Every structure is written in structure tokens, then in C-alpha cells.
Amino acid sequence: MTLCLCFRATENNTHVEDGWGGATVYAVSKVGVSALTVIQQRLFDKEKPNRNISINSVHPGWVITDMTRHKGLLTTDEGARSALFAALDAEVKGKYIWRDCTVVDWYSNEMPNPPY
């Protein structure tokens, strides 16, 4: 429900006055992608159990790119580590991979390492 409210406010261009702000909208969208990753993997495994396909989402960290206006703290090589890990480890399926290649468990109270 929160995702719908956030995105509706963004579509109506009222997200700032509704309290969502720019960075918050991005964060909410990342949570949505992370949740969808788990759901899609489960559905795919059920519908196509014999296929060896992994669906994961990745937080590469705050990488020095155009998107961060080159103010990020990680190089593109460092940012690519988590994506490569998710792509190459066949056991990792339906997970959210943090920048240091740890799997984030959305159901625990443990916080991942700092988000840079």
C-alpha cells in the first residue's frame, strides 16, 4: 500500500508536498524491487522448476557515477562486485545482495554494513 501511495504522489507531482521527497521515493522504489525479486523467484521456481535461472536484486553501494554526480565513495569496479556475485553464484536465488556481497534478510533485525 505504501508503494502505491508513494508512486501515486510521484505521478501527480505531489511527492514533495506529501512528504515523500526525492531520495525517499528512490528508497521506496528499491524496497519494491527487492520484494518483487523474492516474489518473482518463487513464482518462477514453481512454474519452471527445471530451469536454473536466478532472479536477484543488488545494492552496489554509493558508486562514483553520473547518477551520484561523481560524489560516490566506491569505484565502478567495487560497485560491480555485488552484481557479479549475484550473477555467478548459482546458489543465490531470490535474494537482495548488499554491496559487500552479503545477503540481506528482510525478516531479521540485523542491519547490513553501512550503505556507502
Buried (B, 14 or more C-beta within 10 A) or exposed (E): EEEEEBBEBBEEEEBEEEEBEEEEBEEBBEBBEBBEBBEBBEEBBEEEEEEEEBBBBBBBBBBBBEEEEEEBEBEEEBBBBBBEBBBEBEEBBBBBBBBBBBBBEEEEEEEBEEEE
